[in-house]
Amino acid sequence: MKLDNYRLNWEVILKKEIDFLSKKYPDLDIKGSYSSVIELLNENKIRYRIIMHKNELVGYAYIMDSTDKSDRLYADIGFTSPKKITEDRLKEIFEWLTGIASKEKKKLMLNPIINGNETSEKYLTDSGFKTIVRKRMVMDLNDYKYNKLDEKYDISGIDDINMDLYSDAEYEAFKYTSDKFLFSNKREDRLQTVVNLFKGEYGEIIKEVTVIIKNKGRISGAVVSSRLGFDRAFIVSIFVKRAYRKTGMGKYLLFTALNRLKALSYHYVFLWVNAENFAKDFYLHYGFKYDDYPDEVIYYLPNGK
């Protein structure tokens, strides 16, 4: 039996999911991040569907608009036990979700299914979902030796940055890579994401370790860093436009960031990399290691599926 937007207690329904994710990511405020979602679900302001069997809840799903990317929807699916997963129940949920995404002509983004199993993984693949695995990397700057830099680039900092030009350059650098999914199809969304970035959405920006490279007045590459703690930093974004790859620009940006972070007495620097992106080998070569941190797994269904 299925029920749509029937009044339920979502704090109870999502408790096991929240507990599971809190143990998996002890450094994140998982419970806090769910509070507004639970409130909206309880008020029937988020679309959802539940699956019942003999008056027992066995599965649930909800779907909501992205807050900063108007070309996509985010969905969450869970089952009370892997044993409760059947193809019929998966079909029921996925036909509902994909129907909404198709009607609204948006990408459908999905977190790993709570209590998922081989049956649900196969169903995702067979349904056309693409899987992205992102890995966190870390470098211990205590072991890092300063690298000499060839000062041949026209560089500037954050104070004179043009957000529109930065946004366009970053998108241009990633749109032919496996990381394109991170960016909205709409320019105004991408610009707002950049504005939010520099306002500190991913931590306070470290001005001294944010470098823009220009060629004839146009941005060709950049590295942006933020503060995670008194001795920890995060490389939020590092990119080189396609035409300037294999010129040493990427290495220059990375070494500039690492040299400056070490000079500022940071001990650790982190970054995220797509497991399919060749950049992971670049970072490994220059001293980064895979961090002992859970991978970020994202499933998405492109528009029109």
Sequence and secondary structure as in RCSB ss.txt:
>XXXX:A:sequence
MKLDNYRLNWEVILKKEIDFLSKKYPDLDIKGSYSSVIELLNENKIRYRIIMHKNELVGYAYIMDSTDKSDRLYA
DIGFTSPKKITEDRLKEIFEWLTGIASKEKKKLMLNPIINGNETSEKYLTDSGFKTIVRKRMVMDLNDYKYNKLD
EKYDISGIDDINMDLYSDAEYEAFKYTSDKFLFSNKREDRLQTVVNLFKGEYGEIIKEVTVIIKNKGRISGAVVS
SRLGFDRAFIVSIFVKRAYRKTGMGKYLLFTALNRLKALSYHYVFLWVNAENFAKDFYLHYGFKYDDYPDEVIYY
LPNGK
>XXXX:A:secstr
 EEES    HHHHTHHHHHHHHHH TTS HHHHHHHHHHHHHTT SEEEEEEETTEEEEEEEEEE SS TTEEEE
EEEES GGG  HHHHHHHHHHHHHHHHHHT EEEE   BT  HHHHHHHHHTT EEEEEEEEEEETTS       
  SEEE STT  HHHHHHHHHHHHTTSTTGGGS SSHHHHHHHHHHHHTTTTS B GGG EEEEETTEEEEEEEE
EEEETTEEEEEEEEE GGGTTTTHHHHHHHHHHHHHHHTT  EEEEEEETTSTHHHHHHHTT EE SS  EEEEE
E TT 
